[in-house]
Structures are given as C-alpha cells and as structure tokens.
C-alpha cells in the first residue's frame, strides 16, 4: 500500500474534528444548517446533469456518479464544454472533460485552462468583501476602517474536502523564520490528506498532464503518469522542510511561505492566500489597510471592486507590515496549488507574464516562482498584478 493510500478513516476524522473546533472558536459553526445555501439550479442545469448521469469508472475501478462537471480526464475533445465562471459552495470537486495539453501548450494557455476548470466561489453569494479605499504602497496611513472580508459561507468549509483539509494545515507552523519546525505524525497525515483531495480535482489533474506533456523533470527524473508518484513529488516540493534563515534550523517550507506566511527581518514574507487572510481577520490578527492599484495604471481601465478575483493588498499581521501582497480571491486551494506547481516544474523562468481572462474583465499578471534548496523546493510563488481592464 502506497504512502498516500494508507490514511485511516480515524485520521481523516481527526482532520475534520480539528477544523470544526478551530472554526467554532471563530464563530463558524459547521454543524449549522445553512439557511443561505446556493440557489436552486436553473431548469437547463438540471437537464444537463440528468443527461450526464451515466456511471463512470473511478481510479480504483469502482463507479462514481457523473455530473455535468465530471467526465473522465482521458476523454479528449476538440472543443471542451465551456466551464461556468464560478461554482457555488455546494460543488463537489471532480474532473471535467478537456483537451489534453501537449508540448505546444503555452504557460498562458495552461493557466487560462486552470481558471476555466476551477470551481471557485461566487462573490456576493459564497463570500463578500469590502475593498474600501486604494493607497500607494509607501503610504503608511490606514485606508480601510473595516475588514476586507465581511462573510464567507460556512458550507464552503464543510462541503468541500479540499477546503477542509487545507484549513487543517494552516496552524501547523511557527511564523518566525529561525524557529525550528516540529512536525508531528498527525501533521504529516494532514499533508497527505490534503494532497489526496486536491489530486481528485480537475485543476490538479490538468497540472499533472501539463507537466507530463512538457517533459518536466524533478531531481533528474521525468514526471510520469503515476498519480502516487506525482503526489510524492508534490509532497517534496511543497512540504519538505529547509532552512530559510541560514541558521541550519529547518524553519520553512514552500507551503508555509506561500499559503501561511512568515515573519523575517521584521516584515511579513509570503502570505498569498485569501483563506488564510480571512481566518486571520476573524481571529483579529490581520488588519487590512487598503488595496493597491495595479502597477501599469495607464493600462488599467477597470475599477477595483468587491467582486474582483485578484487584489493587491496592504495589511498588518500581528502588528508586522506587509506593504504589498497580491492574492487571488475566492479561488480553490487546488487552483493555486496547480498554478504554482506548473510554474515550479514547467517554467524555466522566474517570471511569467500572462493575461488572464476572468470573464468580462482581464488581468495582466506576472506569475513569479523562486526555487530553493538547489531548485528542489518552492521558495516563493505568487502573482504580481500589472494591469486590470475590461
């Protein structure tokens, strides 16, 4: 039995209980029935789902229900079905039909496909934010009296396994570089549970296929089609510890830096994830201080508003400044894992300029990826917003 296949039911239940208790402390009750569930699907959506209700084979040979979103990955079509721009919080992640990437698929095309496949949340329904006022990065005045997030639907954390297992990881780290990380067996199981869940989703399956198509290698070995081996690679890239402080203390990892954040030399480093931001705001540890307009302001014609999926922020975390930090809003954990894994494995450049069509508006982004520990681990990955236009 493989390293990722022997998680006991009890271990999974521990993950669920941990998240339930942590969120309960923040006033997020996962046992509560949602009076504000996603609206009933339109008749044409029901018809599409009923038309696609034939059972399909799962990876282990069993049958799984097929919805309008879940046809086998190995189905290749010349024109993929158009994915909805967003998906509500009761979405159950599964694979979607899409053409396989090939050696000629560009990084920009692959990122756009990830975006189209992602079952991200619906703004003003699954979550609400208040961007308030803009500011210059050098301006130290607080331009936002209120928190950024006003609401995230609790069902997101109860019904989406990738969200649940992601949240379980966020308190497993010491924020300060130089402090040795103490990784317990339970935390190792939580890492494995998260990777198991994200690899069931369309974005991560597409990421895997893209890395194969591009002939990517890791530690001199070509990325293969075996899912278990790819999960081992992900575990090494994202979760294996290294020393960021230079003191030989194993004090950091790619996952901690990118998704959780660290404090180094009196400044916040990393911390590029909206879920972490939301939960830390709920705890009173994050003070949102305003948004920053994209770099190329002359190219930006769209106004920043409360349904933008990309925001550049200024904030304080436990009193420590983050002067400029860009993150996606409302995307799933699997989208960001897939995006940054592709940047790490499939790109020879530290920076990748792309244009993201977010449906009705576009963002010019620079996807940055810095490698660590002789190019075997993620040092940092994030996006830089260059322009925003309609």
N, C-alpha and C positions, 0 to 999 in steps of 0.2 A: 504494500500500500504506500502511495506517494506521500511526500511531506505535506502536501496541501489537501490530501484526501482523508486524513485520519482525525479530523476535528470531530470530537464527540458532541452529541446533542447537548450535553451538560455545559460544554464550553461555549456553545452558541447562546445558550440560555443565560450564561453569565454576562455575555456581551449585552444582551437585551436588558437584563436587570440593571447593569451598570449605567447604561444610557438612560433608562427610565428614572433611576434615582437622581442622576445628575440633572436631568431636565426638570424633574419635580422640584428641586431646590430653586430653580429659576422661575417657577410658576407655570411650567409647561407640563400639563397632565396628559400623558399618553393613553391613559385608560378612559379618558373622557370621550363620549360620543361627539362627533363633530356635527354641530348644527349647521356649519357653513361648509359642508362638503362641496366638491366641484359640482357644477350644474349638470342636470341630466343631459346625456348626449343627444345631439340632433338626430332626427329620423334617418338621414342619409348615413350618419356614422354607425348607427345600429345595423343598417342594412349591409354596410361594408364589413362589419365584424361578423355578422351571420354568414356572409358569403365566404368568409375565410376561416370557417370553424372546423376544417378537417384536421385530425390529429397529425402531428409531425414527430419524427424521431428526435429525442434528446441525445446529448453526447453519450449517455450511458446506455443507450438502446431503448429506453423507455419512451412512452408517449407523453407529449406535453400539448396543452391546448394552443392552437394557433389563432392569433388575433390579426386585425388589420395591420398591426405593427410587427408581427412575429412570423416571418417565413425564414427557412433555413439560410444560413450565411452563404452556403456554397451555391445558391441559386444566382446565376449571372443573367442580368437583363440588360438590354441595350438602353432602355430608358427607365430608370428607377421611379417608383411611386414617389410623388412629392410628399416629403415629411411635413407634418404640421410644424408651424413656427415654434410652438410651445406645447407642453403637455401638462395636464393638471396633476395634483399631488396624489391622486389615486392610481397613477400609472404604474403598471408592473413591468419593470425593465425586461426586455427580451430583444432578440435580434430582428433586424429589419432587412428586407431584400435590398441589395445594392450591388452595382457592378464591382467586381474585384479591382483593387488598384493594381497598376502594373508599373514597370520600370520607368515609364514616361510620365506617370502621375506626379505633378509638381507638389511641393510642400503646401503652397497656397490652395491648390485644389483639394488636397487631403484635409486641410484644416476646415475648409468650407464643408466638406462632406461630414466631418465630425459634428460640425454645427447643425447641419441638417438632420443628423441622426439623433442628436441629443434630446432627451425628454426633460428639458429644463422647465422651470416653474413659470406660472403665469403671473406677470406683475399685476398688482392691484386685485389679485384674487388669491393666489397662494402666498403672496408676500406683498408688503407695502414699504416703500422707503420715502424719505423726505430729504432731497438733496440740498435744499435751502440755498445758501449763497456760495458764489465762487470766490476764489482768492488766488493770489500769487504765491508760489512756493516759499518765497522769502518772507512773506507776511506772517508774523507770529500771532496776530490777533485771531481770536476765535470767531469764525464767520458762521457758526452753526450753534444755535442755542439748544436745539433738540437733538436727540439721537438720529442716526441715519435710518435705522430700521424701526418702523412702528409696529410691524406684525409679520410673523411667519406662521403659516398654518401648522398646528401640531401633527396633523396627519402625515405631513412630509416625513417626519422622523419615525413614525410608527409603521407606515405602509411601504416605505422604500428601503430595502435592505442595504443599499449602498450608502444611504444617508445614515442609517443606524450604525453600521459598522465603522463608518468614517468618524462619527462623533465620539465613538468609544476610544479612538486613538488620540484625541486632542489634549488630554490631560496626562499623557504618558511621558512628558518631557520637562526638564528643567530649562527655563527660558534663558538663563545666563550662560554664555559660552565660557568655557574653562571649568564648569562644573560637570564632573563625570556623570554620564547617564547610567542608571541602574535599571537594566531591562529584565523584567520578571518573566516567568513562563507564561503567565496569563497574558502579558502584553505581546509576547510572541504569537500566541494563539489569536489575539485580536488582529495583529498584522495579517496573518494568514486568512482569517475570516473576511477581512476587507478585500484582499486580493481575489479570493474566491468569488465574492459577489460582483466586483467590477468586471471580472472576466466573463461574466454571464451577459454583459450588456453589449449593444451594438457598437458604441464608440470604441470600446477596448478591443473588440474583435476586429474592427476595421483597422485600428492601430497595429495590431499583430500582423494582419495581412499586408499592410503597407510596409512594415519593416521587412517582411519576407520578400516582397516584390522589389524593394530597393536593395536587396542583398546586404542588409545590415549585419554587422558582427558585434559581438561583445566578448571581450577578453580573448580575441583571436578566433572565436567560434561563431560560425554563421547562425543567425536566428532561424530556427526550424519551425515546422508547423505544429509541433507538440505543445499543447497548452500548458501542461505541467512544467515543462522546461522553461517556457516563457514566463510563467509565474515565478519561477526561481530567479530568472533574470530581473524581473521587476522588484523582487524582494531585495536583491543585492543592490540594485541601482538606488532604490528609494529608502530602504530601512536599515541597511548595514551601517554601523557607526564609523565615524572617523573623527579626527581632531581638527577643529576649526580654529581653535585658539593658539595652536602652536606649542601647547604645553604638554603634549603627548596624552592629555586626557581625551578619552573617547566621548566627546561632548556634543556631537552634532550628527545629523543625517539629512539627506535630501528632503525627506518628508517633513521633518521638523522645521527646517528652514523655510520651505515654500509654503506649507499649509498652516503651520502653527505659529512660526515666528520665533525670533531670538533677540536677545539684547547683547550687543557687542560694542565696546568703546562708548558707552553712554547713548547709543542710538538703537532704534528698532531696526532689525535686519530681517529681510524676508517678510512673512506675514502677508500673503497674497490671496487669501481665501475668504469668501464672503460668509461662509457658515461660521468659521472661527470668529470673524468680526461680529456677527450677530450675537453669538453666545457670550462673547466677552463684553459686548454692550449690555446685555441682560445682567451680567454679573457686576456691572459698574466699573469694569476695568478699562474700558475703551471710551475715550472722549473724542467723538467726531468733531472736526474743526473746520469743515468745508471741503468743497470739491475744487479741483484744478482743471481748467480747460486744456484741451489737447495742445501739444507743442506747436504745431503748424496752424496757428489761429487763422491765418489768411486763407487756408484751405478748408477751414471748418465753417460750414454754413448752417448746421443743425444746432438747435438749442439743447443743452443738457437738461433732462427732465427725469421724472420719477419712474419711467419705465425703460431707461437706458440699461442695456446689459453689460456695458463696460464703463467703469468710473475710475478716475484718478482722484485719490483722496489724500487729505492730511489729517492725522489723528495722533492722539497720545495713548500709549498702552502702559498702564500702571505708572503714569507720570512721565514716561520716556517718549520722546518725539519720533514720529515717522513723518518726515517733511513731504515726501512724495511716494505714493504707492498706488499702483494700478491693479484692479482685480475685476474679474467677471462677476456679475450679479445674477443670481437665480439659476446658474448652470449646475449640472450634477457633478459630483466628485469624479465620476468616470470620464466626463468630458475633459476636465483639466488633467487628470492622470494620462489620458490618451494623448492630448495635445503636447504635454511636456515630455512624455516618453518618446514621441516621434521626434521632437526637437533634439532630444538627447541622442537617440540611436541613429536617426536617419539624416541628420543635417551635419555637414562638416563645418558650418559657420556658427559663430557665437550669436549672430543676429540674423533674423529672417523677416524681411519686410513683406507683409501680406495686406490684402484688402478683404475684409470680412463683410459679406452681405447679410445683415441681420434682419432683413425683411422690411423694406420701406426706408431704411437708412443704412449707411455704410460706415465702417471704421477702418482707417489705415492704422495698422498695428505693427509693432516691431516685436517679434517673439524672440526673447533672449534666453540663452541657455549657457550656463557656465559649469564646467565639469571640474571634479575634484578627485583627489586620491588617484593620480595617474590616469585620469579620464575613465574611471570605473564607477563613479558615483555622481549623483546630481549635487552640484554646489549650490546653484540657484537657477530657477526658471520663473519667468514672469513675462507679462506683456507690457509694452510701453505704448500709450495712445498718442498717435501722431496727428490724426485728423478725424473729424466726425462730420458727415454731410449726408444730405438726402438725395 
